[in-house]
Amino acid sequence: MSRLAVELAGIRLQNPVLAASGTFGYGREYAGLVPPARLGAVITKGTSLEPWPGNPPPRTVETAAGMLNSIGLENPGLNHLVEEDLPWLAGQGATVIVNVVGRTIEEYVAVAEVLDRHRGVSGLELNISCPNVDKGGLAFGAAPETAYALVRAVRKRTRLPLLVKLSPNVTDLVRIAQRVREAGADGLSAVNTLVGMAIDLERRRPVLGNVTGGLSGPAIKPVALAAVWRLYQVGLPILGLGGIATWSDAAEFLLAGATAIAVGTATFARPRAMLEIVEGLEGYLACQGIANVSELVGRAHG
Ligand SMILES: Cc1cc2nc3c(=O)[nH]c(=O)nc-3n(C[C@H](O)[C@H](O)[C@H](O)COP(=O)(O)O)c2cc1C
């Protein structure tokens, strides 16, 4: 077995480096530079039952150490995913985790039920943490009981491994994660973006069409790392993400308690960042004489 092979929440991965939802599309545009089969897995853009149009432009703006986005979960919907994207990803030999979103519990359940029967899907990631939509996303993930109800309902209707993606913009992250665990989740993804904004001095108005957006990139790495550190006590496997740009960032997340990591914003600046991280981790393990990357997980806790 390769040094980098891991199992995350029941999903076998050839390496612990995944493409974060919404930052890699379905892999097509990057395929020439980043063959999807070389990643641990591709996490798709958030998929809803019907197509969603997303928020008004402008929808992205650069910040000092990252970016703000207010895409609002624009996506072509479940049918498009099933008919076009999943077959393409399967043809590429990619491991696929589908990120799921809905306005109601029923919508999440409906998407999960269809994907449960699909051979090209290794797991689901429930997005209960998007700050850019009024209904769905963080509306479910901000409180322990709504998070519990949603995960419980989905759990009853699918046998697929369930990761639940959490927001750092909450009062008690650990309590929410504990309820998500009690509802039957197999793992946690931490974190989604943090709420932020920017103001245009010429127009004297907010830059983003949606006023606020989600902050991602290097600026949020310490926040995300602390979230993973605290979530480690919950006892579920963790997919760590938020500001990871290099193999050493990735190694910090593993040591803090993540079983695998995902890369988002860094891919925009350096499309091959994920492959460089895979190589860097491999080199680190060889150098340290570590047989498998899972030996690092949580080690910083002593
Ligand atoms: C343009 C953009 C689109 C995103 N779309 C989604 C999405 O559809 N679903 C989701 O769960 N997270 C989405 N995210 C959040 C990322 O998956 C990730 O959690 C976040 O950006 C932090 O990681 P990073 O700092 O490495 O980018 C999006 C982020 C960006 C920048």
The ligand as an ORCA input file, in Angstrom:
! r2SCAN-3c Opt
* xyz 0 1
  C     -15.605     30.316     -5.667
  C     -15.926     29.369     -4.537
  C     -17.031     28.530     -4.637
  C     -17.357     27.641     -3.597
  N     -18.442     26.809     -3.715
  C     -18.729     25.929     -2.719
  C     -19.822     25.007     -2.848
  O     -20.511     24.937     -3.868
  N     -20.088     24.174     -1.798
  C     -19.315     24.189     -0.652
  O     -19.585     23.403      0.264
  N     -18.258     25.018     -0.524
  C     -17.957     25.873     -1.530
  N     -16.874     26.728     -1.391
  C     -16.042     26.661     -0.171
  C     -14.768     25.825     -0.399
  O     -15.070     24.498     -0.729
  C     -13.883     25.859      0.877
  O     -14.593     25.336      1.969
  C     -13.413     27.262      1.243
  O     -13.134     28.029      0.083
  C     -12.182     27.254      2.154
  O     -11.098     26.610      1.530
  P      -9.920     27.421      0.731
  O      -9.470     28.514      1.626
  O      -8.889     26.390      0.435
  O     -10.571     27.952     -0.521
  C     -16.542     27.619     -2.434
  C     -15.424     28.466     -2.341
  C     -15.099     29.325     -3.369
  C     -13.884     30.200     -3.236
*
